[in-house]
Every structure is written in C-alpha cells, then in structure tokens.
C-alpha cells in the first residue's frame, strides 16, 4: 500500500477528488480497488469502479466476470459504472480492419474509462498494471526491438498506475486475505498471446539470472534513452513532408536518398515517426509507437534501396519506396504509389 500511496501523492491530484478504478473481475484489479478504498479517507479521495465488457468471451464467462466485479464493489462500498461492446462486435471489427483484437479491446476500454471519468468529474483513472506486467512488457519490447518507449509509465495523462512497483504475488495475497471473489480471464493462459508466452519465460529468466527482475527496468531506461537519441537524429536527417490530396489522401513523403542514406536504426526511428504522424493525424491523442513491432518494418531496414511496398493494414499504413520518394500513407486512403 505504501507504493500506491506514493504514486497517488506524487500525482498531486486536487483534494477532495474522485478516482475511477478500472475493474475486470480479476485479482489484479480487485487489489487495485481494495488498496484505493483503504487509502480513500487518508487521501480525501472518492473511488468509483468501472467495468467494460469486451463482448469477446462466451456468455457464461462474461456473466461470471460481471458478477465478480459487482460483488467486489459491493464489499468495498464502491459505486460501479458498467459498459461494453455487443457480443462479437470487436471480432467483426478485427476482420474488417485487420487490427489486432487486443489493440481494439484496449482502445475501447480506455475510451470507456475516460468517458466515465469525464462524467464523474474524476481527477484520474487508475489501472491495475503491476511490476510483473512492466517486466513482461520490457521483455516483449526488447525481443521485438521496440524499447523506444521503455517500460510502462506510472502516469499517462489522466491514467495512473498505483501498483506498478508491486509484484503480482503480493497483490494476490492481499486479495486472498481480504476474501474478495475473483474471476480470472481464461485468456491469460492462451499460448497464442505473446504476453502469455513471455509471462512463462520470466520466472525461468529470474531463476537462470538472479537479479534479472531488478535489471530489466535498467534495460528499458537505456533503450528509451537510445530511442530518444535516434529519434532526434531521424528528425534532422529524414525530414518528412505532410501532404493530403485526392490521389493519395493523408501521407508523408521524403526523398529516397535521404531515407536510404541513414543507418538502419535511424531509418527505423524515421518510420515510427511517419507511422505515428499518419495514424494520429486528426486525432486528439497519440498512439503508442511501440505497438508496431520492428519485424514488420524489417524489409525497409536492409540496405537495399529497391522499389517495394509494405501493406500494414493491421497498423493503419501503407508504405511505398520508389526511386525518388518514400511515402507513408494511411491504409484507408488511396494507394501511395506515384
């Protein structure tokens, strides 16, 4: 609880305030709601629960999840705000857009949570990411060559992560001692999900290399610093120009000689900058660049400036490399080819 208290105090929220706790029915979010409720009087903070049903799993699992959240809120004396997608809605959106189900679910969930916060006049939304989540994220990003953003941030705008310094097992013990009911997502055991596979690797890594859990955040810090340096070099050496016309829609263009004339690391940073600009154009927020794994850009990181095209529909862009220009365009717009 001390770690959460420190995060909430450093957030310098106006007092009294309302904080919306994201609740899934699982042990992690139950621990979050429990800790926030115990700190509420001390920190002059009203806590409200919020649960979003993604409509992904079968009816019985979703009903059990809702029941667990309602029981948790009832025991902790929290008002609960509920919302959700229609059954199968996100799966259909995945088929039509090519985007990952995980990304779509995350996008909908945060939109719902921020909407609840706005309606409640809340100062922040608290989510239950903990230290193990951060270690898994760092390991995933390192293995994918995407450590530019480091690990999970304690704060992202109005979103706070009070439990980021606490291990998973400590949270589970806290919830068990309080006797709160939990309904863990069966998807957490699905080996098709990269995070689940990495989760299984982490204990083995800690056993093989004592101190690994302490050192991974240092790796993330170094990766983030290197990423900032590469990004600065890319902005100077690869000057993307914004354009929007009937032929190609929204797109960014740079001279081929500038793009191919820099090392692969700088080229990669430039591609992330163009991708981020194209996909966030016209939106109020920026997307997390680390969600475009390096492997998708690999054909453009080889020192062979041949004409080629990448169609990354799941990440919202098309990239065309011609003899004179490199163009990054929104996937839903016309072909970027000259």
C-alpha positions as CSV (number, residue, x, y, z in Angstrom):
1,X,0.0,0.0,0.0
2,X,3.0,2.3,0.6
3,X,3.9,2.2,-3.1
4,X,0.4,3.1,-4.2
5,X,0.2,5.9,-1.6
6,X,3.5,7.4,-3.0
7,X,2.2,7.3,-6.6
8,X,-1.1,9.0,-5.6
9,X,0.7,11.7,-3.6
10,X,3.2,12.4,-6.4
11,X,0.2,12.7,-8.8
12,X,-0.7,15.9,-6.9
13,X,-4.4,15.5,-7.5
14,X,-6.7,18.2,-6.2
15,X,-8.3,17.3,-2.9
16,X,-11.0,16.1,-2.5
17,X,-11.1,14.2,-5.7
18,X,-12.6,11.2,-7.5
19,X,-10.6,8.4,-8.9
20,X,-12.1,5.8,-11.3
21,X,-10.7,2.3,-10.7
22,X,-10.7,0.0,-13.8
23,X,-12.1,-3.4,-12.7
24,X,-12.0,-6.6,-14.7
25,X,-13.1,-9.1,-12.0
26,X,-9.6,-10.5,-11.8
27,X,-7.2,-10.4,-8.8
28,X,-5.1,-7.5,-10.0
29,X,-7.9,-5.1,-10.4
30,X,-9.5,-6.3,-7.2
31,X,-6.3,-5.5,-5.4
32,X,-6.3,-2.0,-7.0
33,X,-9.9,-1.3,-5.8
34,X,-9.0,-2.7,-2.4
35,X,-5.9,-0.5,-2.0
36,X,-7.6,2.6,-3.3
37,X,-10.6,2.1,-1.0
38,X,-8.3,1.7,2.0
39,X,-6.4,4.9,1.1
40,X,-9.6,6.9,0.3
41,X,-10.1,8.5,3.7
42,X,-6.4,9.3,4.2
43,X,-6.1,10.9,0.8
44,X,-9.5,12.5,0.7
45,X,-10.4,10.5,-2.4
46,X,-13.7,9.1,-3.6
47,X,-13.3,5.9,-5.5
48,X,-15.7,4.6,-8.2
49,X,-15.4,1.3,-10.0
50,X,-15.7,0.9,-13.8
51,X,-16.1,-2.3,-15.8
52,X,-16.1,-2.8,-19.5
53,X,-17.3,-6.0,-21.1
54,X,-15.5,-6.5,-24.4
55,X,-18.1,-9.0,-25.7
56,X,-15.3,-11.4,-26.6
57,X,-15.8,-14.5,-24.5
58,X,-18.8,-16.8,-24.1
59,X,-21.9,-15.6,-22.2
60,X,-21.2,-17.6,-19.1
61,X,-17.7,-16.2,-18.6
62,X,-18.8,-12.7,-19.2
63,X,-21.7,-13.1,-16.7
64,X,-19.3,-14.6,-14.1
65,X,-16.9,-11.6,-14.6
66,X,-19.7,-9.1,-14.2
67,X,-20.9,-10.9,-11.0
68,X,-17.3,-10.8,-9.6
69,X,-16.9,-7.1,-10.2
70,X,-20.3,-6.3,-8.7
71,X,-19.6,-8.3,-5.6
72,X,-16.1,-6.7,-5.2
73,X,-17.7,-3.2,-5.4
74,X,-20.5,-4.2,-3.0
75,X,-18.0,-5.4,-0.4
76,X,-15.8,-2.3,-0.8
77,X,-18.7,0.1,-0.9
78,X,-17.9,1.4,-4.4
79,X,-20.3,2.7,-7.0
80,X,-19.9,0.8,-10.2
81,X,-20.2,2.1,-13.8
82,X,-20.7,-0.6,-16.4
83,X,-20.4,-0.6,-20.2
84,X,-19.5,-2.9,-23.0
85,X,-19.4,-3.9,-26.7
86,X,-22.0,-6.2,-28.2
87,X,-21.1,-9.9,-28.4
88,X,-18.8,-10.5,-31.3
89,X,-18.5,-6.8,-32.2
90,X,-14.8,-6.5,-31.7
91,X,-14.1,-9.7,-33.6
92,X,-16.0,-8.4,-36.6
93,X,-14.1,-5.1,-36.4
94,X,-10.8,-7.1,-36.4
95,X,-11.9,-8.9,-39.6
96,X,-12.8,-5.6,-41.3
97,X,-9.8,-3.5,-40.2
98,X,-7.0,-6.1,-39.9
99,X,-6.1,-4.6,-36.4
100,X,-5.4,-6.9,-33.5
101,X,-8.2,-7.9,-31.1
102,X,-6.0,-6.9,-28.2
103,X,-5.5,-3.4,-29.6
104,X,-9.1,-2.9,-30.3
105,X,-10.1,-4.1,-26.9
106,X,-7.6,-1.8,-25.2
107,X,-8.8,1.2,-27.3
108,X,-12.5,0.6,-26.4
109,X,-11.7,0.0,-22.8
110,X,-9.7,3.2,-22.3
111,X,-12.3,5.2,-24.2
112,X,-15.0,3.9,-21.8
113,X,-12.9,4.6,-18.7
114,X,-12.1,8.1,-19.8
115,X,-15.7,8.7,-20.6
116,X,-16.7,7.5,-17.1
117,X,-14.1,9.8,-15.6
118,X,-15.4,12.8,-17.5
119,X,-19.0,12.1,-16.4
120,X,-17.9,11.7,-12.8
121,X,-15.6,14.7,-12.8
122,X,-12.8,12.4,-11.8
123,X,-9.2,13.6,-11.5
124,X,-7.8,10.3,-12.7
125,X,-8.3,6.8,-13.9
126,X,-6.4,4.1,-12.0
127,X,-5.5,0.9,-13.8
128,X,-4.0,-2.3,-12.2
129,X,-0.7,-2.7,-14.1
130,X,1.9,-4.0,-11.6
131,X,5.6,-4.8,-11.6
132,X,5.3,-8.1,-13.3
133,X,3.3,-6.5,-16.1
134,X,6.1,-4.0,-16.5
135,X,8.8,-6.7,-16.6
136,X,6.8,-8.6,-19.2
137,X,6.3,-5.5,-21.3
138,X,10.0,-4.7,-21.2
139,X,11.0,-8.2,-22.2
140,X,8.5,-8.3,-25.0
141,X,9.6,-4.9,-26.4
142,X,13.3,-5.9,-26.1
143,X,12.7,-9.1,-28.0
144,X,10.7,-7.2,-30.7
145,X,13.3,-4.4,-31.0
146,X,10.8,-1.9,-29.7
147,X,12.3,-0.5,-26.5
148,X,12.0,3.1,-27.6
149,X,9.3,3.8,-25.0
150,X,10.9,1.9,-22.2
151,X,8.5,0.1,-19.9
152,X,5.0,1.0,-18.7
153,X,4.7,4.6,-17.4
154,X,3.4,5.3,-13.9
155,X,1.3,8.0,-15.4
156,X,0.0,8.6,-18.9
157,X,-2.0,11.8,-18.8
158,X,-5.1,11.1,-16.6
159,X,-4.2,7.4,-16.3
160,X,-2.4,6.4,-13.1
161,X,-0.8,3.0,-12.3
162,X,-0.5,3.0,-8.4
163,X,0.5,-0.7,-8.3
164,X,3.4,-0.5,-10.8
165,X,6.0,-1.1,-8.1
166,X,4.3,-4.2,-6.6
167,X,4.8,-7.8,-7.6
168,X,1.8,-9.9,-8.8
169,X,2.0,-12.4,-6.0
170,X,1.9,-9.7,-3.3
171,X,-1.3,-8.4,-4.8
172,X,-2.8,-11.9,-4.9
173,X,-2.0,-12.4,-1.3
174,X,-3.6,-9.1,-0.4
175,X,-6.9,-10.0,-2.2
176,X,-7.0,-13.5,-0.7
177,X,-6.5,-12.1,2.8
178,X,-9.4,-9.7,2.2
179,X,-11.6,-12.6,1.0
180,X,-12.6,-10.8,-2.3
181,X,-14.1,-13.0,-5.0
182,X,-12.1,-13.0,-8.3
183,X,-12.8,-14.2,-11.8
184,X,-9.5,-14.5,-13.7
185,X,-9.6,-14.1,-17.5
186,X,-9.1,-17.6,-19.1
187,X,-7.4,-15.7,-21.9
188,X,-4.4,-15.2,-19.6
189,X,-3.5,-18.8,-20.2
190,X,-3.8,-18.7,-24.0
191,X,-0.4,-19.5,-25.5
192,X,-1.4,-17.8,-28.7
193,X,-0.9,-14.4,-26.9
194,X,2.7,-13.2,-26.9
195,X,2.4,-11.7,-23.4
196,X,1.3,-15.1,-22.0
197,X,4.3,-16.8,-23.6
198,X,6.6,-14.2,-22.2
199,X,4.9,-14.5,-18.8
200,X,6.1,-18.1,-18.7
201,X,9.6,-17.1,-19.6
202,X,10.0,-14.5,-16.8
203,X,10.3,-16.9,-13.8
204,X,12.8,-19.1,-15.8
205,X,14.8,-16.0,-16.6
206,X,14.9,-14.9,-13.0
207,X,15.9,-18.4,-11.9
208,X,18.7,-18.5,-14.5
209,X,19.9,-15.0,-14.0
210,X,19.4,-13.8,-10.4
211,X,18.6,-10.1,-10.3
212,X,17.1,-10.1,-13.8
213,X,13.8,-8.6,-12.4
214,X,15.8,-5.7,-11.0
215,X,17.9,-5.2,-14.1
216,X,15.1,-5.3,-16.8
217,X,13.9,-1.7,-15.9
218,X,17.5,-0.5,-16.3
219,X,17.5,-2.1,-19.8
220,X,14.2,-0.3,-20.5
221,X,15.7,3.0,-19.3
222,X,18.7,2.6,-21.6
223,X,16.6,1.6,-24.5
224,X,14.3,4.6,-24.1
225,X,17.4,6.9,-23.9
226,X,18.8,5.4,-27.1
227,X,15.5,5.7,-28.7
228,X,15.3,9.4,-28.0
229,X,18.7,9.9,-29.5
230,X,17.8,8.0,-32.7
231,X,14.5,10.0,-32.9
232,X,16.4,13.3,-32.8
233,X,18.8,12.1,-35.5
234,X,15.9,10.9,-37.6
235,X,14.0,14.3,-37.4
236,X,17.2,16.0,-38.6
237,X,18.2,13.6,-41.4
238,X,14.8,12.3,-42.7
239,X,12.5,15.4,-43.0
240,X,9.1,14.0,-43.7
241,X,6.7,16.4,-45.5
242,X,3.0,16.2,-44.9
243,X,0.6,16.3,-47.8
244,X,-3.1,15.5,-48.5
245,X,-4.5,15.1,-51.9
246,X,-7.2,13.2,-53.8
247,X,-4.8,10.7,-55.2
248,X,-3.1,9.5,-52.0
249,X,-5.1,11.0,-49.1
250,X,-3.1,11.8,-46.0
251,X,0.5,10.9,-46.4
252,X,4.1,11.8,-45.6
253,X,6.9,11.9,-48.1
254,X,10.7,12.2,-48.0
255,X,13.4,12.0,-50.7
256,X,14.6,8.4,-51.2
257,X,18.2,9.4,-51.0
258,X,17.6,10.9,-47.5
259,X,15.8,7.8,-46.3
260,X,18.3,5.3,-47.6
261,X,21.3,7.4,-46.7
262,X,21.0,6.9,-43.0
263,X,21.8,3.8,-40.8
264,X,19.0,1.3,-40.2
265,X,18.5,2.4,-36.6
266,X,17.8,6.0,-37.7
267,X,15.7,4.7,-40.6
268,X,13.6,2.7,-38.2
269,X,13.1,5.8,-36.0
270,X,12.0,7.8,-39.0
271,X,9.5,5.2,-40.0
272,X,8.0,5.2,-36.5
273,X,7.7,9.0,-36.7
274,X,5.9,8.9,-40.0
275,X,3.7,6.0,-38.8
276,X,2.8,7.9,-35.6
277,X,2.0,11.1,-37.6
278,X,-0.1,9.3,-40.2
279,X,-2.2,7.2,-37.8
280,X,-2.7,10.1,-35.2
281,X,-3.5,12.8,-37.8
282,X,-6.8,14.4,-36.9
283,X,-7.0,12.6,-33.6
284,X,-6.7,14.3,-30.1
285,X,-4.3,11.7,-28.8
286,X,-1.1,9.9,-30.0
287,X,-0.9,6.2,-30.4
288,X,1.8,4.2,-28.7
289,X,4.6,3.7,-31.3
290,X,5.8,0.6,-29.5
291,X,2.8,-1.3,-30.8
292,X,4.2,-1.5,-34.3
293,X,6.8,-4.4,-33.9
294,X,10.1,-3.9,-35.6
295,X,9.7,-7.2,-37.6
296,X,7.0,-5.6,-39.8
297,X,9.5,-2.9,-40.9
298,X,12.4,-5.3,-41.4
299,X,12.2,-5.1,-45.3
300,X,12.9,-1.4,-45.1
301,X,15.8,-1.8,-42.6
302,X,18.0,-3.7,-45.0
303,X,20.5,-1.6,-47.1
304,X,18.9,-2.4,-50.4
305,X,17.0,0.6,-51.8
306,X,14.8,-1.4,-54.2
307,X,11.3,-0.3,-55.1
308,X,8.9,-2.1,-52.7
309,X,5.6,-1.7,-50.9
310,X,4.5,-2.7,-47.5
311,X,0.8,-3.0,-46.8
312,X,0.5,-2.9,-42.9
313,X,-3.3,-2.9,-42.8
314,X,-3.3,-4.0,-39.1
315,X,-1.3,-0.9,-38.2
316,X,-3.1,1.5,-40.4
317,X,-0.5,2.3,-43.0
318,X,0.9,1.6,-46.5
319,X,4.5,2.4,-47.3
320,X,5.9,2.7,-50.8
321,X,9.5,3.1,-51.7
322,X,10.1,4.4,-55.1
323,X,13.3,5.6,-56.9
324,X,12.8,9.2,-55.9
325,X,10.5,9.2,-52.8
326,X,9.4,7.1,-49.8
327,X,5.8,7.6,-48.9
328,X,3.9,6.6,-45.8
329,X,0.1,6.9,-46.2
330,X,-3.0,5.9,-44.2
331,X,-4.2,2.5,-45.1
332,X,-7.8,3.5,-45.7
333,X,-6.7,6.1,-48.3
334,X,-5.8,5.5,-51.9
335,X,-2.6,3.8,-52.9
336,X,0.5,5.8,-52.1
337,X,2.3,4.7,-55.2
338,X,3.3,7.6,-57.5
